[in-house]
Amino acid sequence: MENYQRYSKFVEDWKKARFPARPSEEEMPILDRLMRGIEINEVKDDVKGKKKGTLNYNQGKKLLILGATPEFRDLGFKLKLKVTCADINIDMLEGMKQLMEFPNSEEVLVKCDWLNMPFEDNSFDLVFAEQSINIIEVEHFDDFLREAKRVLKDKGIFVLKAIVLLDENEENILKKAREQKRDIIYIYDKVCNMPKHYINNVRSHKDVSKYFSGLIKQGKISQAEYDKFIHHFGAICNADLKLHALLKEEFEKILKTHFRIREILYGKDFEKHSLHPIYVLEK
Ligand SMILES: C[S@@+](CC[C@H](N)C(=O)[O-])C[C@H]1O[C@@H](n2cnc3c(N)ncnc32)[C@H](O)[C@@H]1O
């Protein structure tokens, strides 16, 4: 079964999923600002006589979303952008409508492979991707970036939120989590993105739940914590979704061969978001 086909198995459960599988509340203001094309100093105050939060340099511009991300589709609708979504799995494009606050009859849904998209060169002002690159094999990362660059306009920006690996050991992660009173989702994110869980740069979710039930037996997490983990990520584990990722330095080496990294941003609470950099990329 192809990795993307596994999504059809948990479209319904996507409602229960949350960060790091979906954008966090702390990340949304950053993604909002980037989609408006405004600088950090233009967010807070009334600037240019515009009421707070209404400044938007990208109204009417063309946005391409790599995937079916409901949060991005709502943002694109709210900011009056011309929204196109590219996803290889129709179930996701249609299924994610249930999670959208603003049904958008104008959005264009395109069933296609990100590695070979049916769009002209220099078609989009903005390209947004939420962990999309981590769904495909590492050996295709260059093709993915090359294709995103091809469809992006010269003055456009590519906002790529990706998973990067953490070279940390389990003991330190659990110690820090307990000291900082972090929840099981934090532990899941840090422990499972340790390089040792990525065999040839691939991590299987099925192994994750097995690993976590092992932590209960070792008394390192409680049954209640495990149950909370399964509530939010059980469906993704059962579908055995695969994730592909590299250490940050390795990943950025590949990024720089295709783009200029203008900014690397993180949701507020860096500790929580440290494995999920938001790259602002330019041609
Ligand atoms: C983790 S999401 C990534 C995108 C984003 N987070 C989302 O919510 O759509 C995975 C989505 O990527 C799609 N997908 C996986 N591989 C793909 C490919 N090669 N081309 C286009 N879509 C793909 C799946 O169908 C699924 O909807």
The ligand as a Gaussian input file, in Angstrom:
#p B3LYP/6-31G(d) Opt

LIG

0 1
 C        0.779000      14.930000       6.213000
 S       -0.245000      15.320000       4.964000
 C        0.721000      16.507000       4.304000
 C        0.001000      17.546000       3.996000
 C       -0.819000      18.280000       5.046000
 N       -0.389000      18.178000       6.342000
 C       -2.230000      17.836000       4.926000
 O       -2.867000      17.970000       5.941000
 O       -2.615000      17.572000       3.864000
 C       -0.342000      14.154000       3.852000
 C       -1.215000      14.391000       2.627000
 O       -0.305000      14.232000       1.589000
 C       -0.911000      13.503000       0.509000
 N        0.192000      12.937000      -0.286000
 C        1.098000      12.026000       0.132000
 N        2.013000      11.805000      -0.835000
 C        1.692000      12.624000      -1.888000
 C        2.273000      12.889000      -3.171000
 N        3.373000      12.259000      -3.585000
 N        1.695000      13.821000      -3.960000
 C        0.581000      14.473000      -3.560000
 N       -0.038000      14.259000      -2.349000
 C        0.529000      13.351000      -1.538000
 C       -1.769000      12.500000       1.209000
 O       -2.780000      12.090000       0.334000
 C       -2.289000      13.324000       2.409000
 O       -3.487000      13.979000       2.101000

